[in-house]
């Protein structure tokens, strides 16, 4: 039983580590994406010129 409990704890640790890595990757992707423009609805940088 002790081996099974150790294996379960190890699997939970691996799952938590992977969840942290996925969350960091999603935050990085969201930060690097160009925001949606309030004027034209396109995606470009914050101070883009509108003609």
mmCIF file as Biopython writes it, N, C-alpha, C and O atoms, coordinates in Angstrom:
data_model
#
loop_
_atom_site.group_PDB
_atom_site.id
_atom_site.type_symbol
_atom_site.label_atom_id
_atom_site.label_alt_id
_atom_site.label_comp_id
_atom_site.label_asym_id
_atom_site.label_entity_id
_atom_site.label_seq_id
_atom_site.pdbx_PDB_ins_code
_atom_site.Cartn_x
_atom_site.Cartn_y
_atom_site.Cartn_z
_atom_site.occupancy
_atom_site.B_iso_or_equiv
_atom_site.auth_seq_id
_atom_site.auth_asym_id
_atom_site.pdbx_PDB_model_num
ATOM 1   N N  . UNK A ? 1  ? 0.821   -1.198 0.000   1.0 0.0 1  A 1 
ATOM 2   C CA . UNK A ? 1  ? 0.000   0.000  0.000   1.0 0.0 1  A 1 
ATOM 3   C C  . UNK A ? 1  ? 0.864   1.261  0.000   1.0 0.0 1  A 1 
ATOM 4   O O  . UNK A ? 1  ? 0.483   2.265  -0.601  1.0 0.0 1  A 1 
ATOM 5   N N  . UNK A ? 2  ? 2.001   1.226  0.653   1.0 0.0 2  A 1 
ATOM 6   C CA . UNK A ? 2  ? 2.858   2.404  0.723   1.0 0.0 2  A 1 
ATOM 7   C C  . UNK A ? 2  ? 3.387   2.784  -0.659  1.0 0.0 2  A 1 
ATOM 8   O O  . UNK A ? 2  ? 3.484   3.962  -1.002  1.0 0.0 2  A 1 
ATOM 9   N N  . UNK A ? 3  ? 3.724   1.768  -1.435  1.0 0.0 3  A 1 
ATOM 10  C CA . UNK A ? 3  ? 4.203   2.033  -2.794  1.0 0.0 3  A 1 
ATOM 11  C C  . UNK A ? 3  ? 3.130   2.670  -3.651  1.0 0.0 3  A 1 
ATOM 12  O O  . UNK A ? 3  ? 3.415   3.554  -4.460  1.0 0.0 3  A 1 
ATOM 13  N N  . UNK A ? 4  ? 1.899   2.225  -3.477  1.0 0.0 4  A 1 
ATOM 14  C CA . UNK A ? 4  ? 0.788   2.793  -4.241  1.0 0.0 4  A 1 
ATOM 15  C C  . UNK A ? 4  ? 0.528   4.244  -3.828  1.0 0.0 4  A 1 
ATOM 16  O O  . UNK A ? 4  ? 0.246   5.087  -4.679  1.0 0.0 4  A 1 
ATOM 17  N N  . UNK A ? 5  ? 0.620   4.535  -2.547  1.0 0.0 5  A 1 
ATOM 18  C CA . UNK A ? 5  ? 0.433   5.910  -2.077  1.0 0.0 5  A 1 
ATOM 19  C C  . UNK A ? 5  ? 1.554   6.806  -2.598  1.0 0.0 5  A 1 
ATOM 20  O O  . UNK A ? 5  ? 1.306   7.947  -2.987  1.0 0.0 5  A 1 
ATOM 21  N N  . UNK A ? 6  ? 2.794   6.292  -2.608  1.0 0.0 6  A 1 
ATOM 22  C CA . UNK A ? 6  ? 3.912   7.063  -3.126  1.0 0.0 6  A 1 
ATOM 23  C C  . UNK A ? 6  ? 3.728   7.346  -4.607  1.0 0.0 6  A 1 
ATOM 24  O O  . UNK A ? 6  ? 4.000   8.454  -5.068  1.0 0.0 6  A 1 
ATOM 25  N N  . UNK A ? 7  ? 3.265   6.349  -5.356  1.0 0.0 7  A 1 
ATOM 26  C CA . UNK A ? 7  ? 3.039   6.514  -6.789  1.0 0.0 7  A 1 
ATOM 27  C C  . UNK A ? 7  ? 1.930   7.529  -7.054  1.0 0.0 7  A 1 
ATOM 28  O O  . UNK A ? 7  ? 2.026   8.329  -7.985  1.0 0.0 7  A 1 
ATOM 29  N N  . UNK A ? 8  ? 0.878   7.495  -6.236  1.0 0.0 8  A 1 
ATOM 30  C CA . UNK A ? 8  ? -0.208  8.464  -6.383  1.0 0.0 8  A 1 
ATOM 31  C C  . UNK A ? 8  ? 0.280   9.880  -6.078  1.0 0.0 8  A 1 
ATOM 32  O O  . UNK A ? 8  ? -0.069  10.818 -6.795  1.0 0.0 8  A 1 
ATOM 33  N N  . UNK A ? 9  ? 1.076   10.046 -5.035  1.0 0.0 9  A 1 
ATOM 34  C CA . UNK A ? 9  ? 1.617   11.360 -4.697  1.0 0.0 9  A 1 
ATOM 35  C C  . UNK A ? 9  ? 2.554   11.855 -5.793  1.0 0.0 9  A 1 
ATOM 36  O O  . UNK A ? 9  ? 2.536   13.039 -6.130  1.0 0.0 9  A 1 
ATOM 37  N N  . UNK A ? 10 ? 3.365   10.974 -6.348  1.0 0.0 10 A 1 
ATOM 38  C CA . UNK A ? 10 ? 4.271   11.335 -7.437  1.0 0.0 10 A 1 
ATOM 39  C C  . UNK A ? 10 ? 3.484   11.777 -8.671  1.0 0.0 10 A 1 
ATOM 40  O O  . UNK A ? 10 ? 3.840   12.764 -9.315  1.0 0.0 10 A 1 
ATOM 41  N N  . UNK A ? 11 ? 2.417   11.048 -9.001  1.0 0.0 11 A 1 
ATOM 42  C CA . UNK A ? 11 ? 1.587   11.398 -10.159 1.0 0.0 11 A 1 
ATOM 43  C C  . UNK A ? 11 ? 0.901   12.750 -9.948  1.0 0.0 11 A 1 
ATOM 44  O O  . UNK A ? 11 ? 0.782   13.537 -10.887 1.0 0.0 11 A 1 
ATOM 45  N N  . UNK A ? 12 ? 0.451   13.022 -8.723  1.0 0.0 12 A 1 
ATOM 46  C CA . UNK A ? 12 ? -0.174  14.321 -8.432  1.0 0.0 12 A 1 
ATOM 47  C C  . UNK A ? 12 ? 0.843   15.453 -8.558  1.0 0.0 12 A 1 
ATOM 48  O O  . UNK A ? 12 ? 0.507   16.534 -9.041  1.0 0.0 12 A 1 
ATOM 49  N N  . UNK A ? 13 ? 2.072   15.217 -8.131  1.0 0.0 13 A 1 
ATOM 50  C CA . UNK A ? 13 ? 3.121   16.224 -8.270  1.0 0.0 13 A 1 
ATOM 51  C C  . UNK A ? 13 ? 3.439   16.508 -9.724  1.0 0.0 13 A 1 
ATOM 52  O O  . UNK A ? 13 ? 3.616   17.663 -10.111 1.0 0.0 13 A 1 
ATOM 53  N N  . UNK A ? 14 ? 3.513   15.464 -10.530 1.0 0.0 14 A 1 
ATOM 54  C CA . UNK A ? 14 ? 3.763   15.634 -11.972 1.0 0.0 14 A 1 
ATOM 55  C C  . UNK A ? 14 ? 2.619   16.416 -12.617 1.0 0.0 14 A 1 
ATOM 56  O O  . UNK A ? 14 ? 2.857   17.315 -13.423 1.0 0.0 14 A 1 
ATOM 57  N N  . UNK A ? 15 ? 1.390   16.077 -12.268 1.0 0.0 15 A 1 
ATOM 58  C CA . UNK A ? 15 ? 0.226   16.768 -12.838 1.0 0.0 15 A 1 
ATOM 59  C C  . UNK A ? 15 ? 0.221   18.247 -12.441 1.0 0.0 15 A 1 
ATOM 60  O O  . UNK A ? 15 ? -0.082  19.111 -13.264 1.0 0.0 15 A 1 
ATOM 61  N N  . UNK A ? 16 ? 0.553   18.536 -11.193 1.0 0.0 16 A 1 
ATOM 62  C CA . UNK A ? 16 ? 0.595   19.932 -10.747 1.0 0.0 16 A 1 
ATOM 63  C C  . UNK A ? 16 ? 1.696   20.703 -11.474 1.0 0.0 16 A 1 
ATOM 64  O O  . UNK A ? 16 ? 1.496   21.859 -11.846 1.0 0.0 16 A 1 
ATOM 65  N N  . UNK A ? 17 ? 2.848   20.080 -11.678 1.0 0.0 17 A 1 
ATOM 66  C CA . UNK A ? 17 ? 3.931   20.729 -12.404 1.0 0.0 17 A 1 
ATOM 67  C C  . UNK A ? 17 ? 3.555   21.025 -13.842 1.0 0.0 17 A 1 
ATOM 68  O O  . UNK A ? 17 ? 3.862   22.099 -14.359 1.0 0.0 17 A 1 
ATOM 69  N N  . UNK A ? 18 ? 2.896   20.086 -14.485 1.0 0.0 18 A 1 
ATOM 70  C CA . UNK A ? 18 ? 2.455   20.306 -15.868 1.0 0.0 18 A 1 
ATOM 71  C C  . UNK A ? 18 ? 1.398   21.399 -15.936 1.0 0.0 18 A 1 
ATOM 72  O O  . UNK A ? 18 ? 1.391   22.191 -16.879 1.0 0.0 18 A 1 
ATOM 73  N N  . UNK A ? 19 ? 0.510   21.456 -14.957 1.0 0.0 19 A 1 
ATOM 74  C CA . UNK A ? 19 ? -0.508  22.509 -14.937 1.0 0.0 19 A 1 
ATOM 75  C C  . UNK A ? 19 ? 0.135   23.887 -14.811 1.0 0.0 19 A 1 
ATOM 76  O O  . UNK A ? 19 ? -0.310  24.841 -15.448 1.0 0.0 19 A 1 
ATOM 77  N N  . UNK A ? 20 ? 1.172   23.992 -13.998 1.0 0.0 20 A 1 
ATOM 78  C CA . UNK A ? 20 ? 1.878   25.267 -13.848 1.0 0.0 20 A 1 
ATOM 79  C C  . UNK A ? 20 ? 2.550   25.659 -15.159 1.0 0.0 20 A 1 
ATOM 80  O O  . UNK A ? 20 ? 2.497   26.822 -15.560 1.0 0.0 20 A 1 
ATOM 81  N N  . UNK A ? 21 ? 3.181   24.697 -15.828 1.0 0.0 21 A 1 
ATOM 82  C CA . UNK A ? 21 ? 3.836   25.000 -17.110 1.0 0.0 21 A 1 
ATOM 83  C C  . UNK A ? 21 ? 2.831   25.452 -18.163 1.0 0.0 21 A 1 
ATOM 84  O O  . UNK A ? 21 ? 3.102   26.388 -18.914 1.0 0.0 21 A 1 
ATOM 85  N N  . UNK A ? 22 ? 1.682   24.800 -18.225 1.0 0.0 22 A 1 
ATOM 86  C CA . UNK A ? 22 ? 0.653   25.180 -19.200 1.0 0.0 22 A 1 
ATOM 87  C C  . UNK A ? 22 ? 0.118   26.574 -18.884 1.0 0.0 22 A 1 
ATOM 88  O O  . UNK A ? 22 ? -0.083  27.376 -19.796 1.0 0.0 22 A 1 
ATOM 89  N N  . UNK A ? 23 ? -0.114  26.872 -17.610 1.0 0.0 23 A 1 
ATOM 90  C CA . UNK A ? 23 ? -0.616  28.195 -17.229 1.0 0.0 23 A 1 
ATOM 91  C C  . UNK A ? 23 ? 0.386   29.282 -17.589 1.0 0.0 23 A 1 
ATOM 92  O O  . UNK A ? 23 ? -0.006  30.342 -18.076 1.0 0.0 23 A 1 
ATOM 93  N N  . UNK A ? 24 ? 1.670   29.037 -17.358 1.0 0.0 24 A 1 
ATOM 94  C CA . UNK A ? 24 ? 2.691   30.028 -17.714 1.0 0.0 24 A 1 
ATOM 95  C C  . UNK A ? 24 ? 2.740   30.244 -19.220 1.0 0.0 24 A 1 
ATOM 96  O O  . UNK A ? 24 ? 2.889   31.377 -19.678 1.0 0.0 24 A 1 
ATOM 97  N N  . UNK A ? 25 ? 2.616   29.172 -19.991 1.0 0.0 25 A 1 
ATOM 98  C CA . UNK A ? 25 ? 2.647   29.298 -21.449 1.0 0.0 25 A 1 
ATOM 99  C C  . UNK A ? 25 ? 1.440   30.085 -21.958 1.0 0.0 25 A 1 
ATOM 100 O O  . UNK A ? 25 ? 1.574   30.913 -22.859 1.0 0.0 25 A 1 
ATOM 101 N N  . UNK A ? 26 ? 0.276   29.835 -21.392 1.0 0.0 26 A 1 
ATOM 102 C CA . UNK A ? 26 ? -0.922  30.563 -21.808 1.0 0.0 26 A 1 
ATOM 103 C C  . UNK A ? 26 ? -0.816  32.049 -21.447 1.0 0.0 26 A 1 
ATOM 104 O O  . UNK A ? 26 ? -1.241  32.903 -22.224 1.0 0.0 26 A 1 
ATOM 105 N N  . UNK A ? 27 ? -0.256  32.361 -20.282 1.0 0.0 27 A 1 
ATOM 106 C CA . UNK A ? 27 ? -0.073  33.758 -19.905 1.0 0.0 27 A 1 
ATOM 107 C C  . UNK A ? 27 ? 0.910   34.449 -20.835 1.0 0.0 27 A 1 
ATOM 108 O O  . UNK A ? 27 ? 0.695   35.601 -21.212 1.0 0.0 27 A 1 
ATOM 109 N N  . UNK A ? 28 ? 1.980   33.769 -21.212 1.0 0.0 28 A 1 
ATOM 110 C CA . UNK A ? 28 ? 2.975   34.337 -22.119 1.0 0.0 28 A 1 
ATOM 111 C C  . UNK A ? 28 ? 2.350   34.608 -23.483 1.0 0.0 28 A 1 
ATOM 112 O O  . UNK A ? 28 ? 2.560   35.672 -24.066 1.0 0.0 28 A 1 
ATOM 113 N N  . UNK A ? 29 ? 1.580   33.640 -23.994 1.0 0.0 29 A 1 
ATOM 114 C CA . UNK A ? 29 ? 0.932   33.811 -25.304 1.0 0.0 29 A 1 
ATOM 115 C C  . UNK A ? 29 ? -0.033  34.995 -25.280 1.0 0.0 29 A 1 
ATOM 116 O O  . UNK A ? 29 ? -0.074  35.777 -26.230 1.0 0.0 29 A 1 
ATOM 117 N N  . UNK A ? 30 ? -0.802  35.132 -24.213 1.0 0.0 30 A 1 
ATOM 118 C CA . UNK A ? 30 ? -1.772  36.225 -24.121 1.0 0.0 30 A 1 
ATOM 119 C C  . UNK A ? 30 ? -1.058  37.572 -24.033 1.0 0.0 30 A 1 
ATOM 120 O O  . UNK A ? 30 ? -1.543  38.567 -24.573 1.0 0.0 30 A 1 
ATOM 121 N N  . UNK A ? 31 ? 0.081   37.611 -23.360 1.0 0.0 31 A 1 
ATOM 122 C CA . UNK A ? 31 ? 0.821   38.871 -23.218 1.0 0.0 31 A 1 
ATOM 123 C C  . UNK A ? 31 ? 1.463   39.279 -24.537 1.0 0.0 31 A 1 
ATOM 124 O O  . UNK A ? 31 ? 1.549   40.474 -24.823 1.0 0.0 31 A 1 
ATOM 125 N N  . UNK A ? 32 ? 1.912   38.338 -25.341 1.0 0.0 32 A 1 
ATOM 126 C CA . UNK A ? 32 ? 2.620   38.651 -26.571 1.0 0.0 32 A 1 
ATOM 127 C C  . UNK A ? 32 ? 1.678   38.927 -27.750 1.0 0.0 32 A 1 
ATOM 128 O O  . UNK A ? 32 ? 2.108   39.471 -28.766 1.0 0.0 32 A 1 
ATOM 129 N N  . UNK A ? 33 ? 0.410   38.560 -27.624 1.0 0.0 33 A 1 
ATOM 130 C CA . UNK A ? 33 ? -0.544  38.755 -28.721 1.0 0.0 33 A 1 
ATOM 131 C C  . UNK A ? 33 ? -0.914  40.233 -28.825 1.0 0.0 33 A 1 
ATOM 132 O O  . UNK A ? 33 ? -1.067  40.908 -27.807 1.0 0.0 33 A 1 
ATOM 133 N N  . UNK A ? 34 ? -1.057  40.729 -30.037 1.0 0.0 34 A 1 
ATOM 134 C CA . UNK A ? 34 ? -1.458  42.122 -30.242 1.0 0.0 34 A 1 
ATOM 135 C C  . UNK A ? 34 ? -2.914  42.295 -29.806 1.0 0.0 34 A 1 
ATOM 136 O O  . UNK A ? 34 ? -3.753  41.447 -30.109 1.0 0.0 34 A 1 
ATOM 137 N N  . UNK A ? 35 ? -3.219  43.381 -29.099 1.0 0.0 35 A 1 
ATOM 138 C CA . UNK A ? 35 ? -4.589  43.584 -28.618 1.0 0.0 35 A 1 
ATOM 139 C C  . UNK A ? 35 ? -5.552  43.938 -29.749 1.0 0.0 35 A 1 
ATOM 140 O O  . UNK A ? 35 ? -5.148  44.443 -30.797 1.0 0.0 35 A 1 
ATOM 141 N N  . UNK A ? 36 ? -6.832  43.660 -29.511 1.0 0.0 36 A 1 
ATOM 142 C CA . UNK A ? 36 ? -7.867  43.998 -30.488 1.0 0.0 36 A 1 
ATOM 143 C C  . UNK A ? 36 ? -8.145  45.503 -30.412 1.0 0.0 36 A 1 
ATOM 144 O O  . UNK A ? 36 ? -8.310  46.062 -29.328 1.0 0.0 36 A 1 
ATOM 145 N N  . UNK A ? 37 ? -8.193  46.139 -31.571 1.0 0.0 37 A 1 
ATOM 146 C CA . UNK A ? 37 ? -8.362  47.585 -31.660 1.0 0.0 37 A 1 
ATOM 147 C C  . UNK A ? 37 ? -9.809  47.975 -31.368 1.0 0.0 37 A 1 
ATOM 148 O O  . UNK A ? 37 ? -10.743 47.317 -31.828 1.0 0.0 37 A 1 
ATOM 149 N N  . UNK A ? 38 ? -9.987  49.055 -30.596 1.0 0.0 38 A 1 
ATOM 150 C CA . UNK A ? 38 ? -11.333 49.543 -30.280 1.0 0.0 38 A 1 
ATOM 151 C C  . UNK A ? 38 ? -11.922 50.352 -31.446 1.0 0.0 38 A 1 
ATOM 152 O O  . UNK A ? 38 ? -13.137 50.532 -31.515 1.0 0.0 38 A 1 
ATOM 153 N N  . UNK A ? 39 ? -11.076 50.839 -32.359 1.0 0.0 39 A 1 
ATOM 154 C CA . UNK A ? 39 ? -11.541 51.671 -33.461 1.0 0.0 39 A 1 
ATOM 155 C C  . UNK A ? 39 ? -11.973 50.838 -34.665 1.0 0.0 39 A 1 
ATOM 156 O O  . UNK A ? 39 ? -13.086 50.989 -35.169 1.0 0.0 39 A 1 
ATOM 157 N N  . UNK A ? 40 ? -11.083 49.959 -35.120 1.0 0.0 40 A 1 
ATOM 158 C CA . UNK A ? 40 ? -11.371 49.219 -36.350 1.0 0.0 40 A 1 
ATOM 159 C C  . UNK A ? 40 ? -11.671 47.742 -36.106 1.0 0.0 40 A 1 
ATOM 160 O O  . UNK A ? 40 ? -12.159 47.071 -37.016 1.0 0.0 40 A 1 
ATOM 161 N N  . UNK A ? 41 ? -11.402 47.217 -34.929 1.0 0.0 41 A 1 
ATOM 162 C CA . UNK A ? 41 ? -11.681 45.815 -34.633 1.0 0.0 41 A 1 
ATOM 163 C C  . UNK A ? 41 ? -10.577 44.862 -35.035 1.0 0.0 41 A 1 
ATOM 164 O O  . UNK A ? 41 ? -10.673 43.663 -34.774 1.0 0.0 41 A 1 
ATOM 165 N N  . UNK A ? 42 ? -9.517  45.377 -35.673 1.0 0.0 42 A 1 
ATOM 166 C CA . UNK A ? 42 ? -8.401  44.526 -36.081 1.0 0.0 42 A 1 
ATOM 167 C C  . UNK A ? 42 ? -7.443  44.290 -34.927 1.0 0.0 42 A 1 
ATOM 168 O O  . UNK A ? 42 ? -7.569  44.892 -33.861 1.0 0.0 42 A 1 
ATOM 169 N N  . UNK A ? 43 ? -6.491  43.410 -35.157 1.0 0.0 43 A 1 
ATOM 170 C CA . UNK A ? 43 ? -5.473  43.161 -34.140 1.0 0.0 43 A 1 
ATOM 171 C C  . UNK A ? 43 ? -4.166  43.779 -34.594 1.0 0.0 43 A 1 
ATOM 172 O O  . UNK A ? 43 ? -3.562  43.315 -35.561 1.0 0.0 43 A 1 
ATOM 173 N N  . UNK A ? 44 ? -3.726  44.818 -33.907 1.0 0.0 44 A 1 
ATOM 174 C CA . UNK A ? 44 ? -2.452  45.448 -34.192 1.0 0.0 44 A 1 
ATOM 175 C C  . UNK A ? 44 ? -1.955  46.124 -32.928 1.0 0.0 44 A 1 
ATOM 176 O O  . UNK A ? 44 ? -2.623  46.089 -31.895 1.0 0.0 44 A 1 
ATOM 177 N N  . UNK A ? 45 ? -0.802  46.728 -33.008 1.0 0.0 45 A 1 
ATOM 178 C CA . UNK A ? 45 ? -0.199  47.311 -31.815 1.0 0.0 45 A 1 
ATOM 179 C C  . UNK A ? 45 ? -1.004  48.494 -31.294 1.0 0.0 45 A 1 
ATOM 180 O O  . UNK A ? 45 ? -1.807  49.087 -32.015 1.0 0.0 45 A 1 
ATOM 181 N N  . UNK A ? 46 ? -0.774  48.822 -30.034 1.0 0.0 46 A 1 
ATOM 182 C CA . UNK A ? 46 ? -1.577  49.789 -29.323 1.0 0.0 46 A 1 
ATOM 183 C C  . UNK A ? 46 ? -1.594  51.170 -29.994 1.0 0.0 46 A 1 
ATOM 184 O O  . UNK A ? 46 ? -2.647  51.803 -30.061 1.0 0.0 46 A 1 
ATOM 185 N N  . UNK A ? 47 ? -0.467  51.635 -30.480 1.0 0.0 47 A 1 
ATOM 186 C CA . UNK A ? 47 ? -0.384  52.999 -31.016 1.0 0.0 47 A 1 
ATOM 187 C C  . UNK A ? 47 ? -0.326  53.025 -32.541 1.0 0.0 47 A 1 
ATOM 188 O O  . UNK A ? 47 ? 0.371   53.855 -33.126 1.0 0.0 47 A 1 
ATOM 189 N N  . UNK A ? 48 ? -1.048  52.129 -33.171 1.0 0.0 48 A 1 
ATOM 190 C CA . UNK A ? 48 ? -1.070  52.105 -34.633 1.0 0.0 48 A 1 
ATOM 191 C C  . UNK A ? 48 ? -1.873  53.303 -35.158 1.0 0.0 48 A 1 
ATOM 192 O O  . UNK A ? 48 ? -2.862  53.717 -34.553 1.0 0.0 48 A 1 
ATOM 193 N N  . UNK A ? 49 ? -1.430  53.841 -36.282 1.0 0.0 49 A 1 
ATOM 194 C CA . UNK A ? 49 ? -2.104  54.999 -36.856 1.0 0.0 49 A 1 
ATOM 195 C C  . UNK A ? 49 ? -3.356  54.542 -37.604 1.0 0.0 49 A 1 
ATOM 196 O O  . UNK A ? 49 ? -3.326  53.531 -38.306 1.0 0.0 49 A 1 
ATOM 197 N N  . UNK A ? 50 ? -4.442  55.277 -37.459 1.0 0.0 50 A 1 
ATOM 198 C CA . UNK A ? 50 ? -5.663  55.032 -38.213 1.0 0.0 50 A 1 
ATOM 199 C C  . UNK A ? 50 ? -5.856  56.180 -39.187 1.0 0.0 50 A 1 
ATOM 200 O O  . UNK A ? 50 ? -5.847  57.349 -38.802 1.0 0.0 50 A 1 
ATOM 201 N N  . UNK A ? 51 ? -6.029  55.831 -40.452 1.0 0.0 51 A 1 
ATOM 202 C CA . UNK A ? 51 ? -6.190  56.873 -41.471 1.0 0.0 51 A 1 
ATOM 203 C C  . UNK A ? 51 ? -7.649  57.102 -41.756 1.0 0.0 51 A 1 
ATOM 204 O O  . UNK A ? 51 ? -7.991  57.943 -42.587 1.0 0.0 51 A 1 
#
